Amino acid sequence: MVENFLGLDKELDETAILLQLALEEEDQSVIREVEEKLDSIEEHIRGLEIQRVFSRPEDIGDAIVEIHAGAGGTEAQDWAEMLLRMYLRWAERESYKSEILDTLPGEEAGVKSATFSVEGEYAYGKLRAEVGIHRLVRISPFDANARRHTSFAALLVYPSADDEVDIQINDAELRIDTYRASGAGGQHVNKTDSAVRITHLITGIVVQCQNERSQHKNKAMAMKILKSRLYDLELQKKREEKDNLHKDKKEIAWGSQIRSYVLQPYQMVKDHRTNCEIGNVNAVLDGDLNRLIQEYLMMDARDNEGV
């Protein structure tokens, strides 16, 4: 982190010298180059500033993400798959490692639900800014009359429980079911009961995994997801005990969307918590999420400082 700040300081000095030369020579092309450099430095500074808002011990770690399609059949399921692609593209942009752990395909298109992991420094800290309901407005590609449709999908994020996290799971508290993995058909559908569903009887938490061919691997991955869910539950309890309720999770309810993505009749992404608006919807859907994430985290930090 210190090296980052020293590097930025050096860049600013070099840019100041470049600007002085450009002004002396009245070279507009170099002035434009200076403006681009300053924009890049400012973006870098914002990224470093965000790190100060990561006050929770779990923020620095990996994340388990779930996406669930809302009511609306194929429309909502297609939107859930669009969100899945958006976050996987974001993870790629951030040089994070991501892996799809489980998907439940839609009947015609999209996914009913998807679970994936994101591994990298501050993956959970950043992605917790995305928890809530995401709303899409567009002309439906599935509507022969080309009418405008509104679709919803919910996103949940849990801190990944690594080996250092002490979460005790009693086998007697588990119900483990196996079933045949679903898919598009043909050779991609397992002929054996390799998919695994685990129910934690005490909390009612249900997790499943079917992406691996091996039942053993699916069970191991499902246990990892369950451990992360229980870890998150434990963290919530601790925060509630300190009267610092996990507002993000409380807001997950249909009709209380955190963000709207409008493709028709105009193009706009708006975060309803921060009022941040971005006109380039395609860029956002391609994973350009950092401004939205940063705006929320900074607002959340200010709110918590004022409590």
N, C-alpha and C positions, 0 to 999 in steps of 0.2 A: 504494500500500500504506500509506503514511504517512497519507493522507487517511482510509483505512478505520479505522485505529487511533484517529485523532483523533475521527472520527465516533462510534465506539463509546464512547470516553471521555465524550463529550458526552451520549450516550444514557444511560449509567450515572448521570451526575450528575442528569439530568432525572428518571430513574426513582427515584433516591433521594429527591428532593424530593417526587415524587408519592406515594411510600410514606409519607413523614412526614405528609403531609396526610391520607392515608387512615387512618392510625393515630389521628391526632388526632380525626378525625370518625367513627372506627369504621365506615367505609364498606366493606362487604365486596365490593361490585361493583368498586370501585377497586382493592382489594387483589388481586382476581382479574386485573384488567387489568395490574397490576404484575407478577404471576407470569407472565403471557403475554409481557410485554415482556422479562423476564429470560430466559425460555426462548428467545426469538428472538435475544437478544444472545449467549447461550451457544452457540447453533447457529452464529452468525456467527463467534464466536471460534474454534470448532472448525475452521471452514472456513479461517480465516486461519492457524491453527496447522499445518494440513496442508501449507501451502506450504513450511514449513521442511524437510520430508522430501524435497522434490524436489531431490535433489543431483545427478542426472544431467543433463548438458547437453541431452539430447533430451527430458527431461520436459516442458519448456515448450511443445513443439510439437504438431502434429497427429498423428492416429493412423490407421492402416489396420487394420481388424478383420475377422477371419475366423471364421465359425461353421460347424462341421461336425457333422452328425448322426451319432450312434453307431449301433451295431448295433441292430436292432429294427424296421426298416422304417418304416411309416407313423407309429407311435408316436414314434420318435426324430425323424423328420422334422418332425412337428407341434411337438415340443418345441423343435427348432432354430428354427422360425419364431416361436414364442413368445418365445424369447430375443432374436431379431432385433428384434421389436417392443419388448421391454423396453429394450434399449439405445438404440433410436431415440427412445423416449419419454424416457429419461434425458438424452440429448443435447439434446432439445427443452427439458427442464426447466432445463438448464444454459445455455441460450441458445447452444448450439453449432450449427454448420452440419453437417448430415449428408447423405450421398448414397450410395445403393445403387449399387455398381459392378458387381456380378455376382451372379446367383442361379442355382442349379440346382434346379428344382422337383422335389418328390417325385412318385411315381407317382400317389398318390391324394390326398394333402394335404401341407401343409408344404413344407419345402425340404431338400434333401440337403446343400447348402452355400450360404453367402452371404458376400459381401465388401462392406464399406461403409467409407466414410471419415468421420472426425469431425474437424472443424476448429474450433479455439479454444484459448485459453491453457490450458496444462496438460492438454490432452485425453489425450495419451499418458501423462503422469505419473499420472493418475487411472485410466485404463483398464488399465494394466499390473497393477493390483491384481486384475483379473478373469480373468487368464490361467489356464486349467486346465479341468478337467472339471466340468460342472454336471449335477446329478442331479435328476430329477423323479419323485415318487411320487404317483399319482392313480388314480381309477377311470377306466378308459379310455373315451372317447367313441366309440371304434372297436370296442369289444368288446361283442357282443350279450349276453354273459352278465354284463356290468358287473363284471368282475374288476379287481383292483388291478394296475397295471403300473408298472414302474420303467424310466425312459428316461434316456439319457445324451446329452450334446452337448459338444463341445470348443470352447473359445474361444481364439483366438490374437490377439495384438496386436503391431503393428510400428510403430515411429516413422516417420511420413511423411517421405520424403526430398524436401526442397524443392530449389529451384534452387541454393541455397548449398552443398548437400552434394555433394562431389566423388566420385561413383561412376562409374567408367569401365566401360562395357559394350561389348565388342567384338562387332560383328555376326556375326563368324565363330563365336562361341560360342553363337549362338542358333539354335533351330529354331522357325520360325513356321508354325503350321497354321491354316487357316481352315475353318469349318464352319457349318452352318445352325443358327441359334439355336433352342433348345428353349423351349417354353412351353405354355400351356393350349390352344393350337389356334386355328383361325380366323384372323382378321386380325392377331392378336398374334404370330404366328409368321412370321419373315422368310422370304421366298421366295428369298433369295440367301444366299451364304456370308459373312455379315457378322460372325459371331462369330470371335474370335481367341484362340488358345492359344499361349503362348510358353514354350518349354523352355530353361532356361539349362543348357547341356550340361556345364559345369564343375562346378556344384554340384548339378545335378539338380532345381533348383527349377522348378516348373511353375505358371504363372499364366494366368488366362483372363478374358475380359470379353465379355459378349454383350448388355449392356443397351442399348447405343446402336444405332440403325439403321445408322449408317455404320461400315464396316469400318475406316476411317481413325481414327475416334474411339475405337473399341474397342481398336485397336492402341496408341494413345497412352495410354489408361487402363491397359492391361495392362503397358505399359512403366513407368508410374508405380508400379504395384504391385510389379513386379519390382525396381525401384530401391530401394523401401522394404524389401523382403525382404533384398536384398544389404546394405543399410545396417545392418539389424538384425543380420545375420550378422557383419558387421565389428565392430559394437559388442560382440557376444557374445565374439568372439575377444579383444578388448582387455580385457574384464572377466576372462576366464579367465587371461589373462597376468598379471593382478594378483591371482590366486587369489580373485577375487570372482565365483564362478560364478553364472550366471543361474538361480537356483533355480526361478523360476516356470516356465520352459520345461522343466526337467528333470522336473517333476512331472506333465507331461501324459502320462498313461497311463490306460487304462481300469481302473477299480477304485480309482483314487486321486483321487476327486472332491474338489474344494475346497469345494463348497457343495451342500447338499441343499434342495430346495423340496418340502415335503410338503403335499399337499392333502387326502389321506385316509390313515389314519383320523382324523387331527387336522391342524391347520393350523400350519405352522412353517417358517421359513427359518432354516437354521443354517449358519454358515461354520465348517468343520471346522479351519481354521487358527487362528482367533481365538476360537472358541466363542461368537461373537456370535449371538444368537437374536432373531428378530423374528416376532411372532405374526400380523401383518397381511400375509399372503402376497400378496393382491391388490394392495396398495399397492406392494410390491416389484416384482411383475410389471408394474406400470404405470410403472416407472421410478424409484421411490423407493429409490435405491441408495446414497446418500451415506454413511449410517452404516456400511454394510458396507465400502465403499471406505475410509473414514477409519480404521476399526478396523484394517484390514489394513496400511495405509500406516504408521500409527503403530507397530504391532508390528514391521514390517519395518525401520523406522528404528531402533528400539531394538536389534534384533538386529544390525544393521550397526554400530551404535555400540559394541556389545560385542565385535565381532570384533577 
